[in-house]
Amino acid sequence: MSEIAGDRPGPLARPIALPQWGVALLRKLAILAVLALAWQAAAVWTAKPILLPSFTQTMAALAEGLLNEGLVSSSWTSLSVLLKGYALAVAIAFLLVSLAVANGFARETLRTLISMFNPLPAIAILPLAMLWFGLGEKSLLFVLVHAVLWPFALATLGGFDAVPETQRLVGRNYGLRGPAYVFRILIPAALPSIIYGLKIGWAFAWRTLIAAELVFGVSSGQGGLGWYIFRNRNELFTDKVFAGLALVIIIGLLVEGVVFRALEAMTVRKWGMQR
């Protein structure tokens, strides 16, 4: 018995179990490391920095831009415009979807509008927006609202339609009507779809804003992140162009991996609605 007991591993010999988020983080870091190595190898093999700067050159340009070339302020200029347009689009979408839930004609109207405008690229209406609102923030807000409104409304309306009839009957039995019915029954039950719509809307808004700044330049009298990329492309600073693109990706990863994952962890994952 003593020999068998002695063969058992002690507490120090047990493997350390990482939490699930730690395992996912390590996997993502490993993927990013492999991509960085492939990028570096491709740049060294081509030996043409003006066409493909190396990973190390790009990171050096990114650090220089953040420290000395106003890349932080450019990023904030873009993000501040994006947040305004994003919040406005989400508010309008919630209003339209709430009306659609309460009225059959409003539902058909919203579905028709989604079918018409959701396939229309937001960047395609930017010339029209600039004709109406001029060169500035209002034009960008217009295209951002268009980019976010329809996919988010589609996801939210689909989530509301998928709410089980049992939960709907519970709300009606408690006498819930109108906004109270939407906020207490439909939104909690459809929250996975709503968060998915928020994520899709964010992705559409981010790429629409960068594309608009690339094509039409400054917003509100200041250059955003897209303008930083455009200006350095004209000056053939390819490493700075790649640095700007890398920052676009980094911001996207941070919003996806921090903001939306935290929102999911506090709501749908905690409530057992999503794995």
HUMOUR-V152543 format. One record per residue. N is the residue number from 0. RES is the residue in one small letter. PHI is phi in radians with two decimals (* if undefined). PSI is psi in degrees with one decimal (none if undefined). OMEGA is omega in whole degrees, 0 to 359 (NA if undefined). Layout:
n=N res=RES phi=PHI psi=PSI omega=OMEGA
n=N res=RES phi=PHI psi=PSI omega=OMEGA
//
This chain:
n=0 res=m phi=* psi=-38.7 omega=181
n=1 res=s phi=-1.16 psi=-36.5 omega=180
n=2 res=e phi=-1.19 psi=-40.6 omega=180
n=3 res=i phi=-1.13 psi=-42.8 omega=179
n=4 res=a phi=-1.13 psi=-35.8 omega=180
n=5 res=g phi=-1.22 psi=-23.5 omega=180
n=6 res=d phi=-1.39 psi=-13.7 omega=182
n=7 res=r phi=-1.25 psi=136.9 omega=179
n=8 res=p phi=-1.19 psi=139.8 omega=178
n=9 res=g phi=-1.33 psi=179.6 omega=181
n=10 res=p phi=-1.04 psi=-34.3 omega=183
n=11 res=l phi=-1.28 psi=-19.4 omega=183
n=12 res=a phi=-1.51 psi=-9.9 omega=181
n=13 res=r phi=-1.27 psi=138.9 omega=179
n=14 res=p phi=-1.16 psi=145.6 omega=180
n=15 res=i phi=-1.40 psi=122.9 omega=181
n=16 res=a phi=-1.61 psi=119.8 omega=178
n=17 res=l phi=-1.41 psi=147.3 omega=174
n=18 res=p phi=-1.14 psi=164.1 omega=184
n=19 res=q phi=-1.05 psi=-40.3 omega=181
n=20 res=w phi=-1.18 psi=-30.4 omega=178
n=21 res=g phi=-1.19 psi=-40.0 omega=177
n=22 res=v phi=-1.11 psi=-43.8 omega=179
n=23 res=a phi=-1.11 psi=-38.9 omega=179
n=24 res=l phi=-1.13 psi=-42.8 omega=179
n=25 res=l phi=-1.10 psi=-39.5 omega=178
n=26 res=r phi=-1.09 psi=-44.5 omega=180
n=27 res=k phi=-1.14 psi=-40.5 omega=178
n=28 res=l phi=-1.11 psi=-38.4 omega=178
n=29 res=a phi=-1.14 psi=-41.5 omega=178
n=30 res=i phi=-1.10 psi=-43.9 omega=179
n=31 res=l phi=-1.12 psi=-37.3 omega=179
n=32 res=a phi=-1.13 psi=-41.3 omega=178
n=33 res=v phi=-1.11 psi=-43.2 omega=179
n=34 res=l phi=-1.11 psi=-40.4 omega=179
n=35 res=a phi=-1.12 psi=-41.2 omega=178
n=36 res=l phi=-1.13 psi=-41.1 omega=178
n=37 res=a phi=-1.12 psi=-40.7 omega=178
n=38 res=w phi=-1.07 psi=-47.3 omega=181
n=39 res=q phi=-1.08 psi=-43.0 omega=181
n=40 res=a phi=-1.14 psi=-41.0 omega=180
n=41 res=a phi=-1.14 psi=-39.1 omega=180
n=42 res=a phi=-1.18 psi=-40.5 omega=179
n=43 res=v phi=-1.17 psi=-37.5 omega=182
n=44 res=w phi=-1.21 psi=-42.4 omega=179
n=45 res=t phi=-1.28 psi=-33.2 omega=178
n=46 res=a phi=0.98 psi=39.5 omega=178
n=47 res=k phi=-2.33 psi=83.4 omega=185
n=48 res=p phi=-1.06 psi=-27.4 omega=181
n=49 res=i phi=-1.25 psi=-22.2 omega=176
n=50 res=l phi=-1.70 psi=-41.9 omega=182
n=51 res=l phi=-2.50 psi=91.5 omega=175
n=52 res=p phi=-1.18 psi=153.7 omega=181
n=53 res=s phi=-1.28 psi=167.7 omega=178
n=54 res=f phi=-1.08 psi=-42.4 omega=180
n=55 res=t phi=-1.16 psi=-39.4 omega=177
n=56 res=q phi=-1.12 psi=-40.2 omega=180
n=57 res=t phi=-1.15 psi=-42.5 omega=179
n=58 res=m phi=-1.15 psi=-35.7 omega=176
n=59 res=a phi=-1.14 psi=-42.0 omega=177
n=60 res=a phi=-1.14 psi=-36.4 omega=178
n=61 res=l phi=-1.14 psi=-45.2 omega=178
n=62 res=a phi=-1.09 psi=-42.2 omega=178
n=63 res=e phi=-1.10 psi=-42.0 omega=179
n=64 res=g phi=-1.13 psi=-40.4 omega=180
n=65 res=l phi=-1.20 psi=-35.7 omega=186
n=66 res=l phi=-1.51 psi=-38.4 omega=193
n=67 res=n phi=-2.22 psi=-10.8 omega=188
n=68 res=e phi=-2.08 psi=17.8 omega=174
n=69 res=g phi=1.24 psi=23.7 omega=181
n=70 res=l phi=-1.20 psi=-29.4 omega=177
n=71 res=v phi=-1.15 psi=-47.1 omega=179
n=72 res=s phi=-1.15 psi=-35.6 omega=177
n=73 res=s phi=-1.11 psi=-41.6 omega=179
n=74 res=s phi=-1.13 psi=-41.1 omega=180
n=75 res=w phi=-1.18 psi=-35.6 omega=176
n=76 res=t phi=-1.01 psi=-46.2 omega=179
n=77 res=s phi=-1.15 psi=-45.4 omega=184
n=78 res=l phi=-1.16 psi=-36.4 omega=180
n=79 res=s phi=-1.14 psi=-41.3 omega=176
n=80 res=v phi=-1.15 psi=-41.7 omega=181
n=81 res=l phi=-1.08 psi=-44.0 omega=182
n=82 res=l phi=-1.11 psi=-37.3 omega=178
n=83 res=k phi=-1.12 psi=-50.2 omega=180
n=84 res=g phi=-1.12 psi=-38.7 omega=181
n=85 res=y phi=-1.13 psi=-47.3 omega=180
n=86 res=a phi=-1.12 psi=-40.9 omega=179
n=87 res=l phi=-1.12 psi=-42.8 omega=180
n=88 res=a phi=-1.13 psi=-41.9 omega=180
n=89 res=v phi=-1.11 psi=-41.4 omega=179
n=90 res=a phi=-1.12 psi=-44.5 omega=179
n=91 res=i phi=-1.12 psi=-41.1 omega=181
n=92 res=a phi=-1.10 psi=-42.7 omega=179
n=93 res=f phi=-1.09 psi=-39.2 omega=179
n=94 res=l phi=-1.12 psi=-46.5 omega=181
n=95 res=l phi=-1.13 psi=-42.1 omega=181
n=96 res=v phi=-1.19 psi=-37.4 omega=177
n=97 res=s phi=-1.09 psi=-41.3 omega=176
n=98 res=l phi=-1.14 psi=-38.5 omega=180
n=99 res=a phi=-1.14 psi=-34.8 omega=179
n=100 res=v phi=-1.19 psi=-34.2 omega=185
n=101 res=a phi=-1.50 psi=-19.3 omega=187
n=102 res=n phi=-2.47 psi=131.7 omega=182
n=103 res=g phi=-1.15 psi=-39.5 omega=179
n=104 res=f phi=-1.14 psi=-40.2 omega=178
n=105 res=a phi=-1.13 psi=-34.6 omega=178
n=106 res=r phi=-1.12 psi=-47.6 omega=180
n=107 res=e phi=-1.13 psi=-37.0 omega=178
n=108 res=t phi=-1.10 psi=-45.6 omega=181
n=109 res=l phi=-1.13 psi=-42.1 omega=179
n=110 res=r phi=-1.10 psi=-38.3 omega=178
n=111 res=t phi=-1.15 psi=-43.7 omega=179
n=112 res=l phi=-1.10 psi=-40.6 omega=178
n=113 res=i phi=-1.10 psi=-43.7 omega=179
n=114 res=s phi=-1.10 psi=-32.3 omega=181
n=115 res=m phi=-1.36 psi=-48.0 omega=193
n=116 res=f phi=-1.75 psi=-21.2 omega=181
n=117 res=n phi=-1.11 psi=-38.0 omega=178
n=118 res=p phi=-1.32 psi=-10.5 omega=183
n=119 res=l phi=-1.41 psi=116.8 omega=181
n=120 res=p phi=-1.06 psi=136.9 omega=182
n=121 res=a phi=-1.11 psi=-36.4 omega=182
n=122 res=i phi=-1.15 psi=-22.3 omega=181
n=123 res=a phi=-1.24 psi=-24.6 omega=181
n=124 res=i phi=-1.69 psi=3.1 omega=179
n=125 res=l phi=-1.09 psi=-41.4 omega=176
n=126 res=p phi=-1.01 psi=-38.8 omega=178
n=127 res=l phi=-1.16 psi=-40.5 omega=179
n=128 res=a phi=-1.09 psi=-39.1 omega=180
n=129 res=m phi=-1.25 psi=-29.9 omega=175
n=130 res=l phi=-1.17 psi=-37.7 omega=181
n=131 res=w phi=-1.40 psi=-43.1 omega=190
n=132 res=f phi=-1.98 psi=-6.9 omega=180
n=133 res=g phi=1.47 psi=-178.9 omega=181
n=134 res=l phi=-1.49 psi=106.8 omega=181
n=135 res=g phi=2.95 psi=-162.9 omega=187
n=136 res=e phi=-1.17 psi=-34.8 omega=183
n=137 res=k phi=-1.08 psi=-39.0 omega=179
n=138 res=s phi=-1.13 psi=-42.2 omega=179
n=139 res=l phi=-1.14 psi=-40.6 omega=178
n=140 res=l phi=-1.09 psi=-38.7 omega=180
n=141 res=f phi=-1.06 psi=-48.4 omega=182
n=142 res=v phi=-1.26 psi=-30.5 omega=178
n=143 res=l phi=-1.18 psi=-41.6 omega=177
n=144 res=v phi=-1.06 psi=-43.2 omega=178
n=145 res=h phi=-1.09 psi=-39.6 omega=183
n=146 res=a phi=-1.17 psi=-34.4 omega=186
n=147 res=v phi=-1.64 psi=-37.8 omega=191
n=148 res=l phi=-1.00 psi=-52.0 omega=189
n=149 res=w phi=-1.29 psi=-45.7 omega=177
n=150 res=p phi=-1.14 psi=-35.9 omega=179
n=151 res=f phi=-1.21 psi=-41.3 omega=178
n=152 res=a phi=-1.11 psi=-39.0 omega=179
n=153 res=l phi=-1.10 psi=-46.3 omega=180
n=154 res=a phi=-1.14 psi=-40.9 omega=181
n=155 res=t phi=-1.19 psi=-43.8 omega=179
n=156 res=l phi=-1.12 psi=-39.4 omega=176
n=157 res=g phi=-1.10 psi=-38.7 omega=177
n=158 res=g phi=-1.13 psi=-41.0 omega=178
n=159 res=f phi=-1.13 psi=-41.3 omega=180
n=160 res=d phi=-1.13 psi=-26.3 omega=183
n=161 res=a phi=-1.53 psi=-1.1 omega=179
n=162 res=v phi=-1.13 psi=129.2 omega=182
n=163 res=p phi=-1.04 psi=148.1 omega=181
n=164 res=e phi=-1.12 psi=-28.0 omega=180
n=165 res=t phi=-1.08 psi=-44.6 omega=179
n=166 res=q phi=-1.17 psi=-35.1 omega=177
n=167 res=r phi=-1.11 psi=-42.0 omega=180
n=168 res=l phi=-1.15 psi=-35.6 omega=177
n=169 res=v phi=-1.07 psi=-45.1 omega=179
n=170 res=g phi=-1.09 psi=-41.6 omega=180
n=171 res=r phi=-1.19 psi=-36.2 omega=178
n=172 res=n phi=-1.12 psi=-29.5 omega=177
n=173 res=y phi=-1.46 psi=2.5 omega=178
n=174 res=g phi=1.39 psi=20.0 omega=181
n=175 res=l phi=-1.38 psi=132.3 omega=178
n=176 res=r phi=-2.46 psi=157.8 omega=174
n=177 res=g phi=1.06 psi=-136.9 omega=182
n=178 res=p phi=-1.02 psi=-36.1 omega=180
n=179 res=a phi=-1.11 psi=-39.5 omega=178
n=180 res=y phi=-1.13 psi=-40.4 omega=180
n=181 res=v phi=-1.17 psi=-48.6 omega=187
n=182 res=f phi=-1.36 psi=-26.2 omega=183
n=183 res=r phi=-1.71 psi=-24.1 omega=183
n=184 res=i phi=-1.99 psi=-58.3 omega=189
n=185 res=l phi=-1.23 psi=-47.5 omega=184
n=186 res=i phi=-1.12 psi=-48.7 omega=178
n=187 res=p phi=-1.05 psi=-39.3 omega=182
n=188 res=a phi=-1.25 psi=-32.1 omega=183
n=189 res=a phi=-1.72 psi=13.7 omega=187
n=190 res=l phi=-1.05 psi=-38.4 omega=176
n=191 res=p phi=-1.00 psi=-41.9 omega=178
n=192 res=s phi=-1.20 psi=-36.9 omega=180
n=193 res=i phi=-1.14 psi=-44.2 omega=179
n=194 res=i phi=-1.13 psi=-38.9 omega=175
n=195 res=y phi=-1.06 psi=-42.3 omega=177
n=196 res=g phi=-1.11 psi=-37.0 omega=176
n=197 res=l phi=-1.10 psi=-41.0 omega=179
n=198 res=k phi=-1.15 psi=-44.3 omega=178
n=199 res=i phi=-1.11 psi=-43.4 omega=179
n=200 res=g phi=-1.07 psi=-40.6 omega=177
n=201 res=w phi=-1.07 psi=-45.9 omega=181
n=202 res=a phi=-1.08 psi=-43.6 omega=179
n=203 res=f phi=-1.11 psi=-43.6 omega=182
n=204 res=a phi=-1.14 psi=-41.4 omega=183
n=205 res=w phi=-1.14 psi=-46.7 omega=182
n=206 res=r phi=-1.28 psi=-31.0 omega=176
n=207 res=t phi=-1.15 psi=-42.1 omega=180
n=208 res=l phi=-1.12 psi=-46.6 omega=180
n=209 res=i phi=-1.09 psi=-42.2 omega=179
n=210 res=a phi=-1.11 psi=-41.6 omega=180
n=211 res=a phi=-1.11 psi=-41.9 omega=178
n=212 res=e phi=-1.19 psi=-34.3 omega=177
n=213 res=l phi=-1.13 psi=-38.8 omega=185
n=214 res=v phi=-1.44 psi=-44.9 omega=189
n=215 res=f phi=-1.96 psi=1.7 omega=170
n=216 res=g phi=1.47 psi=-129.8 omega=195
n=217 res=v phi=-1.31 psi=158.8 omega=173
n=218 res=s phi=-2.26 psi=132.4 omega=179
n=219 res=s phi=1.03 psi=32.0 omega=177
n=220 res=g phi=1.39 psi=-0.6 omega=180
n=221 res=q phi=-2.21 psi=148.2 omega=179
n=222 res=g phi=-1.43 psi=132.2 omega=176
n=223 res=g phi=-1.63 psi=-166.9 omega=183
n=224 res=l phi=-1.17 psi=-39.2 omega=177
n=225 res=g phi=-1.10 psi=-38.9 omega=177
n=226 res=w phi=-1.15 psi=-36.0 omega=176
n=227 res=y phi=-1.05 psi=-44.2 omega=179
n=228 res=i phi=-1.13 psi=-44.7 omega=182
n=229 res=f phi=-1.10 psi=-44.5 omega=182
n=230 res=r phi=-1.12 psi=-42.3 omega=181
n=231 res=n phi=-1.28 psi=-27.1 omega=174
n=232 res=r phi=-1.15 psi=-40.3 omega=178
n=233 res=n phi=-1.12 psi=-30.6 omega=180
n=234 res=e phi=-1.62 psi=5.7 omega=177
n=235 res=l phi=1.06 psi=31.3 omega=172
n=236 res=f phi=-1.59 psi=79.2 omega=188
n=237 res=t phi=-1.13 psi=-34.4 omega=179
n=238 res=d phi=-1.11 psi=-35.2 omega=178
n=239 res=k phi=-1.29 psi=-33.0 omega=175
n=240 res=v phi=-1.07 psi=-47.4 omega=178
n=241 res=f phi=-1.13 psi=-34.4 omega=178
n=242 res=a phi=-1.11 psi=-42.4 omega=176
n=243 res=g phi=-1.10 psi=-42.5 omega=178
n=244 res=l phi=-1.12 psi=-39.0 omega=178
n=245 res=a phi=-1.10 psi=-38.1 omega=179
n=246 res=l phi=-1.20 psi=-36.0 omega=175
n=247 res=v phi=-1.02 psi=-45.0 omega=180
n=248 res=i phi=-1.16 psi=-42.1 omega=182
n=249 res=i phi=-1.08 psi=-45.0 omega=179
n=250 res=i phi=-1.09 psi=-41.4 omega=177
n=251 res=g phi=-1.07 psi=-42.5 omega=179
n=252 res=l phi=-1.14 psi=-39.1 omega=180
n=253 res=l phi=-1.15 psi=-43.6 omega=180
n=254 res=v phi=-1.12 psi=-44.2 omega=180
n=255 res=e phi=-1.16 psi=-46.0 omega=187
n=256 res=g phi=-1.44 psi=-21.2 omega=183
n=257 res=v phi=-1.89 psi=-58.7 omega=187
n=258 res=v phi=-1.18 psi=-56.4 omega=185
n=259 res=f phi=-1.27 psi=-35.0 omega=177
n=260 res=r phi=-1.16 psi=-37.3 omega=176
n=261 res=a phi=-1.14 psi=-40.1 omega=177
n=262 res=l phi=-1.09 psi=-42.9 omega=178
n=263 res=e phi=-1.15 psi=-40.3 omega=181
n=264 res=a phi=-1.13 psi=-34.8 omega=181
n=265 res=m phi=-1.41 psi=-14.2 omega=185
n=266 res=t phi=-2.18 psi=-89.6 omega=192
n=267 res=v phi=-1.15 psi=-35.7 omega=177
n=268 res=r phi=-1.26 psi=-40.8 omega=179
n=269 res=k phi=-1.12 psi=-33.7 omega=181
n=270 res=w phi=-1.53 psi=-0.8 omega=179
n=271 res=g phi=1.35 psi=18.0 omega=181
n=272 res=m phi=-1.53 psi=-13.4 omega=183
n=273 res=q phi=-2.62 psi=145.1 omega=180
n=274 res=r phi=-1.34 psi=none omega=NA
//
